[in-house]
Amino acid sequence: MGGRVEGKVALVTGAGSEGGLGDAIARRLVEEGATVWLTDIDEAGASARAAEIGGSARGLGQDVTSEDDWARVLAETGPLDVLVNNAGIAVLRMIEELTPADYARQMEVNMTSAYLGMRAAIANMRAHGRGGSIINMSSVAGLVGIAGVSGYAASKAGLRLFGKAIAMETAKQKIRVNSVHPGMIMTGMQKVALQDNPDQYHLLTAGIPMGYMGEPIEIANMVLFLASEEARYITGAEFVVDGGMTAQ
């Protein structure tokens, strides 16, 4: 019964959507013994997910692009062992339709928020002196070129290298920083879209060697591993969970 992150305190951003990656990650960490703070710009959503999970799950509203909000949230959580920078947005448009505002917003929510979160969490972790694990949610779009996702890809690729550099700065304090790169995952949002367009599933999965979309639990299990002491010698690394998409 659980125990892989027993006694750890974790913060998962962007965890307010039912059936989303943040929801699945928070559930898995709670199952394995962590106290988990779920945050989201949608405070009601974060609170609802925490109530559904029960146990040691807690919900909070948070604007991840606000330095003041990061300070407020970490004052609430107290000493932190695990940070999962999961909050993000995607504006999927070709370059001629991608406005400067679209581009800037994706960089702010996907990249700048993680900078603010890592900066705050590292200060917190250094203060309590027991190390920690920071997991940045990147994407296969941060590894290979995909048409129509340029702004999103820039933010996710930036997150990957930013984390590697920070890992070098924090290794001596046993604060580990790694990135997870999901492929096509069947989140709640994706399920709703495919219910309206069922034929799209076969088109979307045609390029996946394993032939199907992954479930959020696939990502949650990877995050659990990186959050646990099983990964204590892993930092500055990237973990691709994509059914073989980027191996081609």
CORUR-V584816 format. One record per helix or strand. SS is the DSSP state (H for helix, E for strand). FROM is the first residue (numbers start at 1). TO is the last residue. If there is no record, write none. Layout:
{{SS | FROM | TO} {SS | FROM | TO}}
//
This chain:
{{E | 9 | 12} {H | 21 | 31} {E | 35 | 40} {H | 43 | 53} {E | 57 | 61} {H | 67 | 77} {E | 82 | 85} {H | 95 | 97} {H | 100 | 128} {E | 132 | 137} {H | 140 | 142} {H | 150 | 173} {E | 175 | 182} {E | 185 | 185} {H | 188 | 196} {H | 200 | 205} {E | 214 | 214} {H | 216 | 227} {H | 229 | 231} {E | 238 | 241} {H | 245 | 247}}
//
